[in-house]
Amino acid sequence: MAVEGDLKNISLTGLVQIICLERKTGELVLARRGQEGVIFFEKGEIVHAKLDSLIGEEALFGMLSWTDGNFRITDKVTVITKTIAINWNHLLMEGMRRIDERKNELELPPSGDMSPILSQADIERDTALRDNIILLIAQLEQYIPKFSDKKITKRPTFAIELLKDMVHQVLVQVELVTRYDQNAVSLRNIFAKLNERYPQARLLHIDNNRLSVQSLINLYSGWSGWISNASDRKHTLRQISYVMVELLDYYFSFLVNSLRLANLKDEVEETRGVLMADLKKTLDKISF
C-alpha cells in the first residue's frame, strides 16, 4: 500500500522520523524539480539512499534539505543494497547540523517570520537542545512495546512503573534546561493542579522532585483493604495512567517552548506528537 503527499504539508525530517519511530520497512520516493531520490528503511532504520549520482549518507543529506516536492511511501519492499549502517537519529542530527550550517541564521527573518534574531551562541544552544530532545524521544519510543508485554496482564502496575520511568527521563532533561528555576518544573506544583481533576493522583508520592508509585503498588497487591473492588482498582490505575500522560505532555511542552527557533520547534513538536499518539493508543489497549 502506498501513501503519497506533499512536502509542503510535512517536513522531510519529520516524515523520516515517523517512519523510523514506527519501525517501518519500505521505501520513501521523493521528487522535485526534475530530481528523484529514494530512501530505504528496514525495521525503522535507514539502510540505503540514492539521489542522482549520490548514494548512501551523502544522498540522504542531500534530500533532507528539501522543503518542497512530492513523496510516496511504499511498504513491503525488499532492500537489496545497504549503504548506510548508522543509527537513524544520528543521521538526522548530522543532516540537520549540515542544514543549520548552510543557513545564515543571523540575517533578518523573512517577511511574516516573527522569529527573534539570535546570537550564534543562542543558535548553537537551540540546536543542541533540539538534538537532545529528539534523542530523548527515540529512547522513550523503546518503551512502547513493553506496554504489550504479558507481564502487564498479570501485574498492571508494571505499566504505571514504566510511565513513571518515562516521566523521570523527560524531567531530567527539563531540569537541565531550567537549572536555575526549579519551581517552574516542580512536580508538587503541577500535582496541585492535577489533583483537582484526578483525585487518584494523591496515591503517588513525591520525593526530591521524583515520583514514587510504591504505595499504589502496595494497595493494588492487597497489602491494605483499600481499593479492594476489582473495578475500582482498574478505574484508579486508568486515572493514574492519565496523570502520567499529562505530566509527559506538560514537560514536553516545556521543552518545546524552550526552543526559540521556529523551525526547530516544528521539528520537535512533530516528533513529540508521534510519540504521544503511539503511547496513548497503546495505553488504551491495556485492560487495567
Secondary structure, 3 states (H helix, E strand, C coil): CEEEEECCCCCHHHHHHHHHHCCCCEEEEEEECCEEEEEEEECCEEEEEEECCEECHHHHHHHHCCCCCEEEEEECCCCCCCCCCCCHHHHHHHHHHHHHHHCCCCCCCCCCCCCCCCCHHHHHHHHHHHHHHHHHHHHHHCCHHHHHCHHHHHCCHHHHHHHHHHHHHHHHHHHHHCCCCHHHHCHHHHHHHHHHHCHHHHHCEEECCEEECHHHHHHHCCCCCCCCCHHHHHHHHHHHHHHHHHHHHHHHHHHHHHCCCHHHHHHHHHHHHHHHHHHHHHHHCCCC
